């Protein structure tokens, strides 16, 4: 599973840090949208970096965006995070509308870094760029 994230978004960086802490199996890999691998994965999914307002999760031939991406990743973490599947009970248009609202305002609410996050040597192998 690959999580494609905005490396300059502080909320997104917090999400990546959360995943690094809780992915006991170390099966999740990461690609920033600012890197070559992230841009290639976005293009393969038919997404453009300009104005991007979603997290992209790729697992094999399938990909997910918005809240479906979050729910897939949490499921992959195992228990107790797998309990987030209850989120599927909320209709996708409602879940995704809330998600897009936060994504549109992510820099204003959570902040933005001028540089992409640099992974520590312990986790660097899990990043594609």
C-alpha positions as CSV (number, residue, x, y, z in Angstrom):
1,X,0.0,0.0,0.0
2,X,1.3,3.5,-0.9
3,X,0.0,6.7,0.6
4,X,0.6,9.7,-1.7
5,X,0.5,12.9,0.5
6,X,1.3,16.6,0.3
7,X,4.8,16.9,1.8
8,X,4.3,20.6,2.6
9,X,1.0,20.3,4.4
10,X,1.5,20.1,8.2
11,X,-1.7,18.1,8.6
12,X,-0.6,15.6,6.0
13,X,2.8,15.3,7.7
14,X,1.1,14.6,11.0
15,X,-1.0,11.8,9.2
16,X,2.3,10.3,7.9
17,X,3.8,10.4,11.3
18,X,0.7,8.7,12.8
19,X,0.9,6.0,10.2
20,X,4.6,5.4,10.8
21,X,4.0,5.0,14.5
22,X,1.0,2.6,14.1
23,X,2.0,0.6,11.1
24,X,3.4,-2.3,13.1
25,X,3.8,-4.5,10.0
26,X,5.7,-1.7,8.2
27,X,3.6,-2.4,5.1
28,X,2.7,1.2,4.2
29,X,5.0,3.1,1.9
30,X,4.9,6.8,1.2
31,X,5.3,9.2,-1.7
32,X,5.0,13.0,-1.5
33,X,3.2,14.8,-4.3
34,X,6.2,17.0,-4.7
35,X,8.4,14.1,-5.6
36,X,8.8,12.3,-9.0
37,X,7.2,9.0,-7.7
38,X,4.3,10.9,-6.2
39,X,3.7,12.8,-9.4
40,X,3.8,9.7,-11.5
41,X,1.3,7.9,-9.2
42,X,-1.0,10.9,-9.3
43,X,-0.9,10.9,-13.1
44,X,-1.6,7.2,-13.2
45,X,-4.7,7.8,-11.1
46,X,-5.8,10.7,-13.4
47,X,-5.1,13.4,-10.8
48,X,-3.2,16.7,-11.3
49,X,-1.0,18.2,-8.6
50,X,-2.4,21.7,-9.1
51,X,-5.3,22.3,-6.8
52,X,-5.1,18.7,-5.5
53,X,-7.5,18.3,-2.5
54,X,-7.2,14.6,-1.8
55,X,-5.1,11.9,-0.2
56,X,-4.4,9.1,-2.7
57,X,-3.9,5.5,-1.5
58,X,-2.8,2.8,-4.0
59,X,-2.9,-0.9,-3.3
60,X,-2.0,-3.0,-6.2
61,X,-4.1,-2.0,-9.2
62,X,-6.7,-0.2,-7.1
63,X,-6.7,3.4,-5.7
64,X,-8.8,5.4,-3.3
65,X,-9.2,9.0,-2.6
66,X,-10.8,11.2,0.1
67,X,-12.4,9.4,3.0
68,X,-12.2,6.0,1.3
69,X,-8.4,6.4,1.3
70,X,-8.4,7.2,5.0
71,X,-10.7,4.3,5.9
72,X,-8.6,1.8,3.7
73,X,-5.4,2.9,5.5
74,X,-6.9,2.6,9.0
75,X,-8.2,-0.9,8.1
76,X,-4.7,-1.9,7.0
77,X,-3.3,-0.8,10.5
78,X,-5.3,-3.6,12.2
79,X,-7.0,-3.3,15.6
80,X,-8.2,-1.0,17.1
81,X,-7.9,1.3,14.0
82,X,-9.9,-1.2,12.0
83,X,-13.0,0.0,13.9
84,X,-13.0,3.0,11.7
85,X,-14.9,0.9,9.2
86,X,-18.0,2.2,10.9
87,X,-17.3,5.3,8.9
88,X,-18.5,3.5,5.8
89,X,-22.0,3.8,7.3
90,X,-21.9,7.6,6.6
91,X,-22.8,8.2,3.0
92,X,-19.8,9.0,0.8
93,X,-21.1,12.3,-0.5
94,X,-21.4,13.6,3.1
95,X,-18.1,12.2,4.3
96,X,-16.2,13.5,1.2
97,X,-17.8,16.9,1.3
98,X,-16.5,17.4,4.9
99,X,-13.1,16.0,3.8
100,X,-12.9,18.4,0.8
101,X,-13.7,21.3,3.0
102,X,-10.8,20.5,5.3
103,X,-8.5,19.8,2.3
104,X,-9.3,23.1,0.7
105,X,-8.4,25.0,3.9
106,X,-5.6,22.7,5.1
107,X,-2.8,25.3,4.8
108,X,-4.9,28.0,6.5
109,X,-6.0,25.8,9.4
110,X,-3.0,23.6,10.0
111,X,-0.2,25.4,8.3
112,X,2.3,24.8,5.5
113,X,6.0,24.1,5.5
114,X,8.3,25.7,2.9
115,X,10.0,22.4,2.5
116,X,8.9,18.8,2.3
117,X,9.3,16.6,5.3
118,X,12.6,14.7,5.4
119,X,12.2,11.2,6.8
120,X,14.5,10.0,9.5
121,X,17.1,7.3,8.5
122,X,15.0,4.7,10.4
123,X,12.0,5.1,8.1
124,X,13.7,6.5,4.9
125,X,13.4,3.2,3.1
126,X,9.6,3.4,3.3
127,X,9.5,6.6,1.2
128,X,9.7,6.3,-2.6
129,X,11.5,9.6,-3.1
